[in-house]
């Protein structure tokens, strides 16, 4: 009898531990959750312990996990040199510097950028006991929209940063571009901060992350992607006054890639017809700007960007439209999945089509269903990754993978899927043989190959 009871107790404890652990892992590290805190406390851990593969195998290189950085958070990355890069925690504003020559890759803390620029961050708000709701829920009288960094880039001796900020009355959000000189010593302060650009203020409760906000640079220009906020994420026009007015404005920055001259702080519209460009990279080898973006139900794209070209959204997409205004109604979802059942006709009444891109510059790659195309890079001809030279590498967040695209005469002839098993928010393919991955699970991972030429 005693043995039976002991077995039952041990089994119950094990079951409770397993369920608790799974619940813990279901929550992102950066999300404030009382349930998560209680569960982690009960398990005796201070953070969610996530498991990542020890090796990543590709058709040309094999990478081994050599370090899990102790810094927690979801970081945007900016390479300074083959040995150094900056990492900005996108919700708290903490800025770190990493030197790959140092043993253990220990980071140097360079201070909190959001605090220095007087932004309200998620971490500051949680300390103050304020409600965390990045969707702009106005039910609370306390602030509910906080600063979120979308990208950083190191160029011309400065750090460029995109960040979304709320209005003072918490009714809308803007995408902003800042630049500053990095601190010259640990825990120092940034210097010469400049506000370079800000969009008009819009409120998008249904998809507050559809801002684009990616940055890249050429030898003398800065490029910035701005999400298409004039239209509902489904592709239907919004009906608020700002959106109605901006839809007919050819000079509107929404749904564009814009080009900055950093010397005079002036910009021009470089390309249009983008929904939510989450990847942007300028290739010095061929002076080519490349871009990746989210479509609706599918239609995620990789584009070679030409100055003045239109890339289709919202009047054409290889994806299927979402339900009208994202109602959440299951019948609407079925109608949107099957063409000809009503949603397509409703979309056509606004002059838009799905399943094709008439009159638009076509992508070199498009996926369906949606894969959540994220950051993108092109391996340069000077890279020590000899077998990847000229290839495009793109993160597919929803697919939990990287994809390597081989091009011939600007056409994709090979698409290799590199299985990860986790979402990558940002990454660096480093000439020291490193593949540095910033995960949405709140870890910065260092993989390294011992392949030829590295």
N, C-alpha and C positions, 0 to 999 in steps of 0.2 A: 504493500500500500504506500509506504514511504517513498519507494523507488518510483512508483507511478506518479505520485504528487510532484516529486522532484523533476521528473521528465516534463510534466505539464507546465511547471513554473519556468523551467529553462526554455521550453519551446515558446511560451508566451513572451518571455523577455526578448528572445531572438526575433520573433515576429514583429514585436513593437519596435525594436531597433531597426529592422529592415524597412518597415513602413516609414518610420521617422526619417531615416536616411534618404529614402526616395523623395519624401516631401521636401527635405532640405535642398536636394539637388534640383528640384523643380523651380526654385526661385533664383533669379539672377542675383549676383553678388551685390549689385548697386541698388537693388530695390529694397526700400525700407519696409519690413514686414514683421509685425509683432509675432505672428505664428512662426516665422522662420527663426526669430531670435529665441523663442521658447524651445523650439525643437532642437536648435543647435546647443542651447544650454543644457538640455536634458541629455544630449549625446556627449557633452563634455568637450566640444570643439568650439573654436573661435571663428572659424570660417568653413564654408562648404569645401570638403575635400573631393576634388574632381579627379578623374582618371583620364590620362591622355596616352595615346599610343607611344611606345618607346621608339618605334621606327616608322618612317613614312617612306614607302617605296614608290618610285616612279620608273618609267621605262628606261631612263638614262642615269639617274642618281638615286642613292638610298641615303636618307637622312636619319640621324640618331638624336634623340632627345638628350641634351647634355645639361640642361639647367632649367629649373622652374623658379623664376624670379619671385622673391618674397613679396614684392610690391603687388597689392591687390587693386583691381579696377579694370575698366575697359579703356584702353589707351589709343590715342591717335599718335602716329609715329612720323618723325621727320628726320631723314638721314642727313647728317652734316658732312661726313667723310666715310671712307670704308671702315674706320675704327669707331666712329662716334654717331650717336643719334639721340634725339630728344623724344620723350614720351609724355604726352599730356593726358591726364585722366579726364575723360570727357564730361563727367558729371560734377566732379569736385573742383577741378581747376588746378590740381597739383601737377607741377612740372618737374620731371626727372631728366637727368642726363646719364647715358650709359656709355662706357668705354670698353670695347670688346678686348682691349689689351690687358685689362685688369683681371686678376684671378677671381673667378666667381661672378664676374660681370656685375659687381656691386654698383648700385645706382647712387648718384649724387642728387640730393634733394635741392631744387633751386627755388623753392617757395611756391606760393599759391597765386596763380595769375588772376583768378576770378576775384580774390580778395583785394589784390593790388589795383584792379580796375573797378572795384566797388560793384561787382556783380553779385546777385543772390544765387548761391549754388545749392544743389540738393543737400550736400553735407551740412552747410551752414543752416539751412532751413530745418533739417532734422534735429540738429542740436538745439535750435530754438523752439522745438516742439510743434513746428508747423506741419500741416498736412501735405503729403507728397502726392501730387497728381499732375503729371506732365501733360495730360490731355486737356488742360485748361478748364477743369470743372470749377464753376463759379459758385458751387453750393456753400463753400466755406468763405468767410469774410477775410481770412488770412491769405497771403499770397500762395498761389498754387502753380504758377509757371516759373521755371527756374532756368538759369543759364545752362546751355548744353553746347559743348564744342563739337563741331562736325569734322574738322580737319586742321592740321598744322602743316606748314611747309617752311623749310629753311632756304632762304634765297637772298642774295645781295647782302649777306652779313646780318640779316634780320630773321625773326620768326614771324610768319604770317599765320593768322588764326581766324577761322570762321566760327561764329558762335550765335546761337539764337537767344534773344533776350525779350522779356515781356515788357509791355508798356507799363507805366506807373499804376494805372488803374486795373491792370491784369486782364484787359479785355482782348488783347491781341499780341502777336509775336512778330519780331523782325529777324531777318538773317543779316549778320553784320560781318565785315572784314576789318580786322585790326592787324597792325604790325608793331613790333617792338624789338629792342635790343635785348638779348638774353642776359640774365644776371652774370656778372663776372666772377662770382664766388658763391659757395653753398649758402643757402638761406638768404641770398641777397635779393635785391629788388630789380625788376626790369627797368629799363630807361628808354626815354624818347618814345612813349606809346603814341600811336596814331590811329585814329578812326578813319578808315579809307572809304567805307561803303556801307550803306544800309538800305534794305528794301522798304517798301511800304508795309505798314503793319496789318497783318491778316490773322484771323482766328480760324484754325482748322482742327476742331476737336476730333474728327474722325481719323486723321492721319497727321499728327503733329510732327512727324519725323520726315515728311516728304519735302525736304528743303534742299536736297542736293548738297551744296556747301563744300564740294571738293576743290582743292587748290593744286596747281602745278605751275612750273615756270620754264621759260626758255632763257636764252642768254640775256634778254633785256625786257621780257614781258612776264606778267602774272596772269594766269587764267583761272577763272572761278565759275563753277556751275551753280545755277539757281533753279530750284524746283518749280514746277508748274502749279502755282497756287491759285490761278484764276479759275481752275476747273476742279470739281470734285474728284477724288481719287479714281472714281469709276470712269471719268472722261466726260461727264455731263457738266455744263457750265454752272458755277455757283450763282446764286441770285442776290447776293448782297451788293450794295451800291459800289463798293470798291471793285469787286470782280467784274461787274457789268461794265463799268467804265474802263477797266484795264483790258478787257477782252478785245476791244476795238483799237487799242493803243499799240501800234507797231513798235514803238520804242520801249514797251514794257520789258522789264528784265526777267519776268517770270518765264520759266521754260527755256532759258537761254544759257549759253556759255558766253561769258563776257571776258574781254581782254583789257588788262590794265597796263598803262605806262607808269611804272612806279616813280619815275623822275618827276612827273607833273601831276600825278594822281588823277588822271583822266582815263575813262574807259569807253569802249565801243562794244556793240553787240557782235560777237564773232560768229555764232551759229544759233539756230532756233529749232523748235519742235522737239524739245526734250521733256520727258515726264519727271524723272527723278534720277539725275546723274550721280551715281554713288562711286564712280571711278573716273579719274582724269589724270593723264600722264602725257608729258611732252617728250618725244623721242628726239634726241639730238642727232642721232645717226642719219635720219631722213627728214628732219625738221617737220615731223608729223605729230599732230595732236590726236590722241586716242581717248575714247570715252566708253564707259559702260553705264547702263541705266536700267531701272526697274520698269517693266511694262505692267499691265493690269493682270488678268488671268493668263499668264504667259506673256510672250513678246519681250522678255528681257533681252537686252541687246549689247553688242560691242560695235562701236562705230569708229571709222576713220573720219575725223572732223575736217571739213573744208570750210574756209572762210566764206561766210555769206550763205551757206547751205541750210536747208530746212530738213529736219529728220522725222517729220510726220506727226508727232503728237500735238493735239488730241484727235486730229482729223484722219489719222490712219495708224494702225498698229497690227502687228502679227498676232497679238494676244486677243483674247475674248473680253468683251466689256464686263465690268462688275455690274451687279444689280443697280438699278436707278438710285443714286444718292446713297448707296450702301445701306439699304433699309434693314438688313439683317433678317429679312423674311425668307424662310427656306424655299417658298415657291418662287420667289424672285431669283434665288440662287440657281434653281433648276432651269429657269427660263434663260438665265445668262449663260449657262453651260452649253445648252443646245441652241445653235444658231437658228434663226427663223422663228423662234417661239415668242417674240415680242420685244426683247431687249434690243436686239439689233435694229429693229424698226424704229424704236424710240431714239436710239443713238443717231440713226440716219436723219431724223427730223432736225438735228442740230448740224447736219452737214458732215458727220463723221462716219467712218466705216471701221469694221474690225476684220481681221484676217488678211488684210492687204494694206499697202502703203502707196496709194496712187499719187504720182507727182512728187514724191519725197525721195531724198537720198536714202538708199537702202543700207541696212546694217551689213557688216561682213559676217556676223553670227547672231543668231536669235534662238532662244530656248522656249519650249513649252512642254509641260506647264511651267509656271514661274519658278525661278531658281534663286531669286534675290541677288542679282549681280552686284558685287561690291567693288572694293578697290582693284586697281588694274595697274600693270606695269609692262614695259617692253624691255627685254634683256638686250643690252647694248653690245655692240661689236667689240668693245674693250673688256667685256666681262670675262672672268675666269671660268664661268659656266659655259664652256666652249660649245657643248652640245645643245645649249638653249639659246644661243645668240640669234637675235632676230625674232624670237618667239614672244608671244603675248601670254602673260600669266594673269588670270583674273580669279578673284575670290567669289564663290557662289555661296552666299550665307545660308539660304534656305536648303540648299543641297548639301551643306556641311562638307565642302570640298574646294580644292583649287582646280582650275582647268588650264592646261597649256595648249595654246593654239599655234600651229605652224602655218605660216602664210606663204603663198606664192602669187606674185603679182597682185597683191592686196586681196587675195581670196583665201579663206581658211581651207586648208587641205587635210588637216589632222586636228582632232580635238581629243586630248588625253585628260581623263578625269583622275585626279589625285585624291583618293579617299582620305578624309580627316576624321570625320565623326563628330565635329564640333564647328560652331560658327566662328569665322574669322572676320573681325571688324576692320583690321588693318594689317599690313604685312610689309616686310622688306626682304628682297632677295639680295644678300650682301656678298660682295666679292671675296670676303674672307671664307666663304663656304657656308655661310649661315643662312638659314631660313627663319626669320624672326616673325612670330605670329602673335598678334593681339587678339584675344578671344572675347566673345560676349559672355563667357562664363567667368570672366574676371581674372584671367591669368595671362602673363606675358611669357611666351615659350621660346626657347632657343633650340633649334634643330641644326645639326651640322653634318656635312657630307665629307667623306674622305676620298671623293672621286678624283679622277685624273685632272690635273691642272689646277687643283684647289689648294 
